[in-house]
Amino acid sequence: MGKGLLFFCCACCILVLTIINLSIGPVISKAVGVSNNNPNDVFFYPWATANCEYLKDQKDGATNCDDACKKGYDSQIDYCTRAKGMHDMEYTAFIFDIVIGFVCGLIGLLHLFDLKKDFVSNTGLIGLICGIVGFVLTFVYVIFNGMVFTGQYSDEYERDGDGIFAERQNDGSYKCLYGDNSGDHFAGRAKFSDLNKKQYNYKHEFYDSSVPDGCKDSTNTWIVQCSSTESKSFASTCQKLYASQIQTITNKDIFDRFLTALILSLIVCLANIGLALFGFLLFRTPSEF
């Protein structure tokens, strides 16, 4: 297979996979980053206009801010920076990759039909530059996507596979299985990478019939309180407290979009490397197209 054909294949791969990414990207499809269920997240929703600088100024101006207070600000600033970065890079990387794939693919196709063969050296240079730019932008997007995907940033609160988020202790208080006292604003939140699990999506008869309705947190009041502490007292005598059953499969859709965009973007990174490599080879030896 000639270098010119491989150059064309890399460009087509970038174009096709990015078109798919444009249709399933979690930010572009507005599956995330538009609205949320937490009224405390006012400083970084929507992601497009997240005001990270305001949070930094709030932290700098805070008086009598202990370790838990600082941890709270740091966790919000980290999320704001990552979410806004992912939003901006998803649009930037995908748009650039579309342009790169289309331009290089079109020029490569013309050369394959023996048109403008005297332009092959310039085509190689264009491919080299485009491949480098495309790789850098796409790889940065992959990093932001990975950080948000594996961070505890979703709107759902953690619970185990049976829907349990707290267990009763001998003194009558409840041990919160996933919350802590660190001050982390997102303690007790589920990761986007966990949203495909059964406890975060609708499942018929998710709870065993032996679980009393009084042990299910139907209003999500208890689980929210439990997310920011290691133990909590509730007006209940249940041995275990269960989160309310989720009635949709939206979380599975969010997980699928994140993971698919991440995998396809990694392949696009490799295709951009190939585009740059074969572009360099064509630039050096245009006669071998």
C-alpha positions in Angstrom: 0.0 0.0 0.0 1.5 3.3 -1.1 2.2 6.2 1.2 -0.4 8.3 -0.6 -3.2 5.8 0.0 -2.2 5.5 3.7 -2.3 9.3 3.9 -5.8 9.3 2.4 -7.0 6.5 4.8 -5.7 8.4 7.9 -7.6 11.6 6.7 -10.8 9.6 6.1 -10.5 7.9 9.5 -10.2 11.3 11.2 -13.2 12.7 9.3 -15.5 9.7 9.8 -14.8 9.2 13.5 -15.1 12.9 14.3 -18.4 13.0 12.5 -19.5 10.2 14.8 -18.1 12.1 17.8 -20.0 15.2 16.8 -23.3 13.2 17.1 -22.5 11.5 20.4 -20.1 13.8 22.3 -21.5 14.3 25.8 -21.0 18.1 25.8 -22.1 18.8 22.2 -25.2 16.5 22.5 -26.0 18.4 25.8 -26.1 15.2 27.8 -24.0 17.0 30.4 -22.9 20.5 31.2 -26.3 22.2 30.7 -28.3 21.8 34.0 -28.1 19.9 37.2 -30.1 18.9 40.3 -27.8 20.5 42.9 -28.7 24.1 43.7 -25.2 24.6 45.2 -23.5 24.2 41.8 -24.4 27.7 40.6 -20.8 28.7 39.8 -20.1 26.1 37.1 -23.4 25.4 35.4 -23.7 25.6 32.4 -20.1 24.5 31.6 -19.9 26.9 28.7 -20.0 29.9 31.1 -18.5 28.4 34.2 -17.0 31.1 36.4 -13.9 29.5 37.8 -12.3 32.9 38.6 -15.1 33.8 40.9 -14.5 30.6 42.9 -10.8 31.4 43.2 -11.5 34.9 44.4 -14.0 33.5 46.9 -11.3 31.2 48.3 -8.7 34.0 48.4 -11.1 36.3 50.2 -12.4 33.7 52.7 -11.7 34.5 56.3 -11.3 31.8 59.1 -11.2 29.1 56.4 -10.1 25.8 57.9 -8.9 22.7 56.1 -12.4 21.5 55.3 -13.3 25.0 53.9 -10.2 25.0 51.7 -10.9 21.5 50.5 -14.4 22.5 49.6 -13.1 25.4 47.5 -10.4 23.3 45.9 -12.8 20.6 44.9 -15.1 23.1 43.3 -12.3 24.9 41.5 -10.9 21.6 40.2 -14.3 20.5 38.8 -15.0 23.9 37.3 -11.6 24.0 35.5 -11.9 20.5 34.2 -15.6 20.8 33.2 -15.0 24.1 31.4 -11.8 22.7 29.8 -13.7 19.6 28.5 -16.5 21.8 27.1 -14.1 24.1 25.2 -11.8 21.3 24.0 -14.7 19.1 22.8 -15.9 21.9 20.4 -12.3 23.0 19.4 -10.9 19.5 18.8 -13.9 18.1 17.0 -14.2 21.1 14.7 -10.5 21.2 13.9 -10.5 17.4 13.2 -13.4 17.7 10.8 -11.6 20.4 8.9 -8.3 18.5 8.9 -9.9 15.2 7.8 -11.9 16.9 5.0 -9.0 19.0 3.6 -6.4 16.3 3.7 -8.8 13.7 2.5 -9.9 15.8 -0.5 -6.3 16.7 -1.5 -5.3 13.1 -1.1 -8.2 11.9 -3.2 -7.2 14.3 -6.0 -3.6 12.9 -6.0 -4.9 9.4 -6.1 -6.7 10.3 -9.4 -3.3 11.7 -10.7 -4.4 15.3 -10.3 -2.1 18.0 -9.1 0.8 15.6 -8.7 3.2 18.5 -8.6 1.5 19.6 -5.4 2.3 16.4 -3.5 5.3 17.9 -1.6 3.0 20.7 -0.3 0.3 18.2 0.5 2.8 16.3 2.7 3.7 19.5 4.5 0.0 20.3 5.0 -0.6 16.8 6.4 2.4 17.0 8.7 1.2 20.3 10.2 -2.4 19.3 10.4 -1.5 15.9 12.0 0.5 17.6 14.7 -2.2 20.2 15.4 -4.9 17.6 15.4 -3.1 15.2 17.7 -2.3 17.9 20.3 -5.9 19.2 20.3 -7.5 15.8 20.4 -5.1 14.5 23.1 -5.8 17.5 25.3 -9.5 16.7 24.9 -8.9 13.1 25.8 -7.2 14.2 29.0 -10.1 16.5 30.1 -12.6 13.9 29.1 -10.8 11.2 31.2 -10.5 13.5 34.2 -14.2 14.4 34.2 -15.3 10.8 33.4 -13.4 9.3 36.3 -14.1 12.1 38.8 -16.9 12.1 41.3 -18.8 14.9 39.4 -22.1 13.4 38.4 -25.4 14.6 39.8 -26.1 11.1 41.3 -25.2 10.2 44.9 -23.3 7.0 45.6 -25.0 3.8 46.7 -24.0 0.2 46.5 -25.4 -2.4 44.1 -28.4 -3.0 46.3 -29.2 0.7 46.6 -27.8 1.0 50.2 -26.1 4.2 51.2 -26.2 4.0 55.0 -26.2 1.3 57.8 -27.5 1.6 61.3 -25.0 1.4 64.2 -25.4 0.1 67.7 -25.8 3.6 69.1 -28.7 4.3 66.7 -26.8 6.6 64.3 -26.1 5.7 60.7 -22.8 5.1 59.1 -22.7 6.8 55.7 -21.0 4.4 53.3 -19.7 7.0 50.9 -19.7 10.4 52.6 -16.9 11.9 54.5 -16.1 15.0 56.6 -13.2 16.3 54.4 -15.2 19.2 53.1 -14.9 17.9 49.5 -17.9 19.5 47.7 -18.3 16.3 45.7 -17.9 13.7 48.4 -20.5 11.0 48.1 -21.1 11.7 44.4 -21.0 8.9 41.8 -18.4 9.0 39.0 -19.6 9.4 35.5 -17.7 6.1 34.8 -20.1 4.3 37.3 -23.3 5.5 35.7 -23.8 2.4 33.7 -24.3 0.3 36.9 -27.8 -1.0 37.8 -28.2 1.2 40.9 -28.0 4.4 38.7 -30.6 3.3 36.1 -34.1 1.9 36.1 -34.4 -1.8 36.7 -37.7 -3.6 37.1 -38.1 -4.7 40.7 -34.7 -3.4 41.7 -35.5 -3.7 45.4 -36.3 -7.0 47.1 -40.0 -7.1 48.2 -38.8 -7.5 51.8 -37.4 -3.9 51.9 -40.0 -1.7 53.7 -41.0 1.5 51.9 -40.0 3.4 55.1 -36.4 2.4 54.6 -36.3 3.9 51.1 -35.2 7.6 50.8 -38.0 8.5 48.4 -37.2 12.3 48.5 -33.4 11.9 48.4 -33.2 14.0 51.6 -31.2 11.6 53.7 -28.7 10.6 51.0 -27.8 14.2 50.3 -27.2 14.8 54.0 -25.1 11.6 54.1 -22.9 12.7 51.3 -21.0 15.2 53.4 -20.5 13.3 56.6 -19.3 10.0 57.8 -22.2 9.4 60.2 -25.6 10.9 60.6 -28.7 10.5 62.8 -32.0 9.9 61.0 -35.5 9.4 62.3 -35.6 5.8 61.3 -35.2 2.3 62.8 -34.2 0.6 59.6 -31.0 -1.4 59.7 -30.1 -0.1 56.2 -31.2 2.9 54.3 -31.9 2.7 50.5 -31.7 5.4 47.8 -34.8 5.9 45.8 -35.0 3.9 42.6 -34.1 5.9 39.5 -36.9 5.8 36.9 -34.8 6.5 33.8 -31.9 5.1 31.8 -30.4 8.5 31.2 -27.3 7.8 33.2 -26.5 4.8 31.0 -26.7 7.1 28.0 -24.3 9.6 29.6 -21.8 6.8 30.4 -22.0 5.5 26.8 -21.4 8.9 25.3 -18.4 9.6 27.5 -16.8 6.3 26.9 -17.5 6.2 23.1 -16.2 9.7 22.6 -13.1 8.9 24.7 -12.3 5.7 22.7 -13.0 7.3 19.3 -10.9 10.3 20.2 -8.0 8.0 21.1 -8.3 6.4 17.7 -8.4 9.9 16.1 -5.1 10.7 17.9 -3.5 7.7 16.3 -4.9 8.7 12.9 -3.4 12.2 13.4 -0.1 10.7 14.1 -0.3 8.6 11.0 -1.3 11.7 9.0 1.7 13.6 10.3 4.0 10.6 9.6 2.9 9.9 6.1 2.7 13.7 5.4 6.4 14.0 6.4 7.3 11.0 4.2 5.5 12.6 1.2 7.1 15.9 1.8 10.5 14.2 1.7 9.9 11.9 -1.2 6.8 13.2 -3.2 7.6 10.8 -6.1 6.6 7.8 -3.9 3.0 8.9 -3.6 
